[in-house]
Amino acid sequence: MSRSFRLVPLAASIRVGEVMVLQGAPLIGLAFSIGPITVAKIQAAIIFAAASFLLVAHVFTLNDWADFTRGLHHSNGTMSQLESKSISPRLLLSFSFLLLTVSLLFFLLLSARCFLLATAIATLGIVYSHPSLNGKSVPIISSLLHFLGGLLHFLLGYALFSAINERGILVGLFFAFTFSAGHLNQELRDFDLDQRAGARTNAVAFGKRTNFLIALVLFTVAYSYLFFLAWIGYVPRPLAILPIVICPLHVIWSMRTLRDGLTPNSIQWFRVRYRLCYALIGIAILVAVISR
């Protein structure tokens, strides 16, 4: 297969849905810092969106490469698709770093702050995924990497039009709590495969129920923290109603998922619902911030 034809299955291997989910934090960060909208800012935002997409695509394809080299076939089916097209792990790794290179060049065009933050995010991804470091299989450390990653993803957008300050860091912590909680639930989805492969994730090390309850605590902290941010005026105050309404629903859904035995189907049912809630929160924050 020629190189040009190999790019097609490689590009198709990008988990577009997952990548798009992680665009919320940087785009909200951008909205917080953009100020009066001008043509130049819109142009910069378009370049930023492309760079951010490529950066997160690199993170996911690097993680897929790490699993590919170990013969792991996770539920996304990426490795099966690549194997059917005779795509090697080495080619996937090259493609992943091509995405990173283009992303960093775009960020460098925008600002030194964004370039440094993007480099830091990529470094976290390497520490998490690369087999020689394998941060994903180190309990607690894997969650700390996601916590820091959530903060940096928000600051990546915030830094485009503003220097990083107290407000940016404090608002970014909401995404840090959310990222780390969501990661714990993702480990539950992949629990059986990780256990068979000998990967020592948080879920494998501490058990599914404990992992799920810790995630619930972190989500509750995130909802409470969002209310606090609205109370002190760091996010628009009307947003305080969202955690008041959504947090009880999240707890009810959590209890149902526990009663169902934390099966793959119940976890998927749960993840779809709370992700929709967080999409609602993200849209509400964007609308409230931009319309100020």
C-alpha positions as CSV (number, residue, x, y, z in Angstrom):
1,M,0.0,0.0,0.0
2,S,1.4,3.4,-1.0
3,R,2.0,6.1,1.6
4,S,-0.8,8.3,0.3
5,F,-3.3,5.4,0.6
6,R,-2.0,4.5,4.0
7,L,-2.9,8.0,5.2
8,V,-6.6,7.3,4.7
9,P,-6.9,4.4,7.2
10,L,-4.5,6.3,9.6
11,A,-6.7,9.4,9.5
12,A,-9.8,7.1,9.9
13,S,-8.2,5.7,13.0
14,I,-8.5,9.0,14.8
15,R,-11.2,8.7,17.4
16,V,-13.0,11.9,16.3
17,G,-15.8,11.6,18.8
18,E,-13.4,11.3,21.8
19,V,-11.2,14.1,20.4
20,M,-14.1,16.4,20.0
21,V,-15.3,15.8,23.6
22,L,-11.9,17.1,24.8
23,Q,-12.2,20.3,22.8
24,G,-14.7,21.7,25.3
25,A,-12.1,22.7,27.9
26,P,-9.8,24.7,25.6
27,L,-12.6,26.3,23.7
28,I,-14.2,27.4,27.0
29,G,-10.8,28.7,28.1
30,L,-10.6,30.7,24.9
31,A,-14.1,32.2,25.4
32,F,-13.0,33.4,28.9
33,S,-10.1,35.3,27.5
34,I,-11.2,36.5,24.1
35,G,-12.7,39.8,25.1
36,P,-14.1,42.0,22.3
37,I,-14.4,39.9,19.1
38,T,-12.4,41.0,16.1
39,V,-11.6,39.5,12.7
40,A,-8.0,38.9,13.8
41,K,-9.2,37.1,16.9
42,I,-11.6,34.9,14.9
43,Q,-8.7,34.0,12.5
44,A,-6.5,33.1,15.5
45,A,-9.4,31.1,17.1
46,I,-9.8,29.0,13.8
47,I,-6.1,28.2,13.8
48,F,-6.3,27.4,17.5
49,A,-9.2,25.0,17.0
50,A,-7.3,23.1,14.3
51,A,-4.1,22.9,16.5
52,S,-6.1,21.8,19.5
53,F,-7.8,19.0,17.5
54,L,-4.5,17.8,16.1
55,L,-2.9,17.8,19.6
56,V,-5.6,15.7,21.2
57,A,-5.6,13.4,18.1
58,H,-1.9,12.9,18.8
59,V,-2.6,12.0,22.4
60,F,-5.2,9.4,21.4
61,T,-3.2,7.9,18.5
62,L,-0.1,7.6,20.8
63,N,-2.2,5.8,23.3
64,D,-3.6,3.5,20.6
65,W,0.0,2.8,19.4
66,A,1.0,1.8,22.9
67,D,-1.9,-0.7,23.1
68,F,-1.2,-1.8,19.5
69,T,2.4,-2.7,20.4
70,R,1.2,-4.9,23.3
71,G,-1.5,-6.5,21.2
72,L,-4.4,-5.0,23.1
73,H,-7.7,-4.4,21.3
74,H,-9.8,-2.0,23.2
75,S,-13.5,-1.3,22.7
76,N,-12.9,1.4,20.1
77,G,-11.7,-1.2,17.6
78,T,-8.9,1.0,16.2
79,M,-6.3,-1.8,16.2
80,S,-8.5,-4.2,14.4
81,Q,-9.1,-1.6,11.7
82,L,-5.4,-0.9,11.3
83,E,-4.5,-4.6,11.2
84,S,-7.0,-5.2,8.5
85,K,-5.3,-2.5,6.4
86,S,-1.8,-3.9,7.2
87,I,-0.9,-0.7,9.1
88,S,2.1,-1.4,11.4
89,P,2.5,0.0,15.0
90,R,5.6,1.9,13.7
91,L,3.6,3.7,11.0
92,L,0.9,4.6,13.5
93,L,3.6,6.1,15.8
94,S,5.0,8.1,12.9
95,F,1.5,9.4,12.1
96,S,0.9,10.3,15.7
97,F,4.0,12.4,15.9
98,L,3.2,14.0,12.5
99,L,-0.1,15.2,14.1
100,L,1.9,16.6,17.0
101,T,4.4,18.4,14.8
102,V,1.8,20.1,12.8
103,S,-0.1,21.0,16.0
104,L,2.9,22.5,17.6
105,L,3.8,24.5,14.5
106,F,0.3,26.0,14.6
107,F,0.6,26.9,18.3
108,L,4.0,28.4,17.7
109,L,2.3,30.7,15.1
110,L,-0.2,31.8,17.7
111,S,1.9,32.4,20.8
112,A,4.8,31.1,22.9
113,R,2.4,30.5,25.8
114,C,0.2,28.2,23.8
115,F,3.2,26.4,22.4
116,L,4.6,25.7,25.8
117,L,1.3,24.6,27.2
118,A,0.7,22.3,24.2
119,T,4.2,20.8,24.7
120,A,3.4,20.2,28.4
121,I,0.1,18.4,27.4
122,A,2.0,16.3,24.9
123,T,4.6,15.4,27.5
124,L,1.9,14.2,29.9
125,G,0.5,12.1,27.1
126,I,3.9,10.5,26.5
127,V,4.3,9.8,30.3
128,Y,0.8,8.3,30.4
129,S,1.0,6.1,27.2
130,H,4.6,5.2,26.3
131,P,5.3,1.6,27.2
132,S,8.7,2.5,28.8
133,L,7.0,4.9,31.2
134,N,3.4,3.4,31.3
135,G,1.9,6.0,33.6
136,K,-1.6,4.6,32.8
137,S,-0.7,1.5,34.8
138,V,0.5,3.3,37.9
139,P,-2.5,3.8,40.3
140,I,-3.0,7.4,41.5
141,I,-0.3,8.7,39.2
142,S,-2.5,8.1,36.1
143,S,-5.3,10.1,37.8
144,L,-2.9,12.9,38.7
145,L,-1.8,13.1,35.0
146,H,-5.4,13.5,34.0
147,F,-5.9,16.1,36.7
148,L,-3.0,18.2,35.5
149,G,-4.0,17.6,31.9
150,G,-7.6,18.9,32.5
151,L,-6.1,22.1,34.0
152,L,-3.7,22.5,31.1
153,H,-6.3,21.9,28.4
154,F,-8.4,24.8,29.8
155,L,-5.3,27.1,30.2
156,L,-4.3,26.3,26.6
157,G,-7.4,28.2,25.4
158,Y,-7.2,30.8,28.1
159,A,-3.6,31.6,27.2
160,L,-4.4,32.5,23.6
161,F,-5.7,36.0,24.4
162,S,-4.7,36.4,28.1
163,A,-1.8,35.9,30.4
164,I,-2.4,33.0,32.8
165,N,-3.7,34.5,36.1
166,E,-5.5,33.5,39.3
167,R,-8.9,33.4,37.6
168,G,-7.7,31.2,34.8
169,I,-6.1,28.7,37.2
170,L,-9.1,28.6,39.5
171,V,-11.6,28.1,36.7
172,G,-9.3,25.5,35.1
173,L,-9.5,23.4,38.3
174,F,-13.1,22.6,37.5
175,F,-12.0,20.8,34.4
176,A,-9.1,19.1,36.3
177,F,-11.6,17.5,38.7
178,T,-13.9,16.5,35.8
179,F,-11.1,15.0,33.7
180,S,-9.8,12.9,36.6
181,A,-13.3,11.7,37.5
182,G,-14.1,10.8,33.9
183,H,-10.8,8.9,33.6
184,L,-11.7,6.7,36.6
185,N,-15.0,5.7,34.9
186,Q,-13.2,5.0,31.6
187,E,-11.0,2.6,33.5
188,L,-14.1,0.8,34.6
189,R,-15.2,0.4,30.9
190,D,-11.8,-1.3,30.1
191,F,-11.5,-3.2,33.4
192,D,-11.8,-6.8,32.0
193,L,-9.3,-6.2,29.2
194,D,-6.8,-4.3,31.5
195,Q,-7.1,-7.1,34.1
196,R,-6.4,-9.8,31.5
197,A,-3.4,-7.8,30.2
198,G,-1.9,-7.3,33.6
199,A,-2.3,-3.5,33.5
200,R,-2.5,-2.1,37.1
201,T,-5.0,0.7,36.6
202,N,-6.8,2.3,39.6
203,A,-9.8,0.1,38.9
204,V,-7.7,-3.1,38.9
205,A,-5.7,-2.1,41.9
206,F,-8.5,-0.8,44.1
207,G,-11.5,-2.7,42.7
208,K,-14.4,-1.5,40.5
209,R,-16.7,-0.4,43.3
210,T,-14.1,1.7,45.1
211,N,-13.0,3.2,41.8
212,F,-16.5,4.1,40.9
213,L,-17.2,5.7,44.3
214,I,-14.0,7.8,44.2
215,A,-15.1,9.0,40.7
216,L,-18.5,10.0,42.2
217,V,-16.7,11.9,45.0
218,L,-14.6,13.8,42.4
219,F,-17.7,14.6,40.3
220,T,-19.5,15.9,43.4
221,V,-16.4,18.0,44.2
222,A,-16.5,19.3,40.6
223,Y,-20.2,20.3,40.9
224,S,-19.7,21.9,44.2
225,Y,-16.7,23.8,42.9
226,L,-18.6,25.1,39.9
227,F,-21.2,26.4,42.3
228,F,-18.4,28.1,44.3
229,L,-17.0,29.7,41.1
230,A,-20.4,31.1,40.3
231,W,-20.8,32.3,43.9
232,I,-17.6,34.3,43.8
233,G,-18.2,35.6,40.3
234,Y,-15.4,33.8,38.5
235,V,-18.0,32.3,36.2
236,P,-21.4,34.0,35.5
237,R,-23.6,33.7,38.6
238,P,-26.7,32.3,36.9
239,L,-24.6,29.1,36.2
240,A,-24.9,28.2,39.9
241,I,-28.3,26.6,39.1
242,L,-26.7,23.9,36.9
243,P,-24.8,22.0,39.7
244,I,-27.9,22.3,41.9
245,V,-30.0,20.6,39.3
246,I,-27.5,18.2,37.7
247,C,-25.6,16.9,40.8
248,P,-28.6,15.1,42.3
249,L,-29.3,13.5,38.9
250,H,-25.7,12.3,38.7
251,V,-25.9,10.7,42.1
252,I,-29.2,9.0,41.3
253,W,-27.7,7.6,38.1
254,S,-24.6,6.5,40.0
255,M,-26.7,4.5,42.5
256,R,-28.6,2.8,39.6
257,T,-25.3,1.9,38.0
258,L,-24.0,0.4,41.3
259,R,-27.2,-1.6,41.7
260,D,-26.8,-2.9,38.1
261,G,-23.4,-4.3,39.2
262,L,-21.1,-2.0,37.2
263,T,-21.5,-4.0,34.1
264,P,-20.1,-2.7,30.8
265,N,-23.6,-1.9,29.6
266,S,-24.6,0.0,32.8
267,I,-21.3,1.9,32.8
268,Q,-21.9,2.9,29.2
269,W,-25.5,4.0,30.0
270,F,-24.1,6.1,32.9
271,R,-21.3,7.7,30.8
272,V,-23.7,8.7,28.0
273,R,-25.9,10.5,30.5
274,Y,-23.3,12.4,32.5
275,R,-21.5,13.4,29.3
276,L,-24.7,14.9,28.0
277,C,-25.0,16.8,31.3
278,Y,-21.4,18.1,31.0
279,A,-22.1,19.1,27.3
280,L,-25.0,21.1,28.6
281,I,-22.8,22.7,31.3
282,G,-20.1,23.5,28.7
283,I,-22.6,25.1,26.3
284,A,-24.2,27.1,29.1
285,I,-20.8,28.4,30.2
286,L,-19.9,29.4,26.6
287,V,-23.2,31.2,26.0
288,A,-23.0,33.0,29.4
289,V,-19.4,34.1,29.0
290,I,-19.7,35.2,25.4
291,S,-22.9,37.1,26.0
292,R,-21.5,39.1,28.9
